[in-house]
Amino acid sequence: MAKGYRQSTQRKGSVNTSTSGGDDTIIDIAEVKHQAENYYDKHKMLILGVLGGLALVLGGYIAYKYLYIEPQQKEALEQMYQAEMMFEKDSFDLALNNPGRRIFRI
């Protein structure tokens, strides 16, 4: 055995359902299911409202990102292209003082 390893006293496959007092706790799955259904029926509008709100926020974010920001980024890249070409050619004066005017025709 490795140092610091303590072998479990519980058998594999068994479930420990005892509490600290030694009482056995048995969970009735049907009762838990019934309680969950009752909770959903009682708070249905709140749950659906929260899920709908989350879907609306997520949809709004995706629309903002792909339908508003992305076209603006493409337009900005197109407008910066001319200045970048001038910087590459070491024409700093034209690149800085000639915004948007075409120097040569493409």
Secondary structure, 3 states (H helix, E strand, C coil): CCCCCCCCCCCCCCCCCECCCCCECCCCHHHHHHHHHHHHHHCHHHHHHHHHHHHHHHHHHHHHHHHHHHHHHHHHHHHHHHHHHHHHCCCHHHHHHCCCCCCCCC
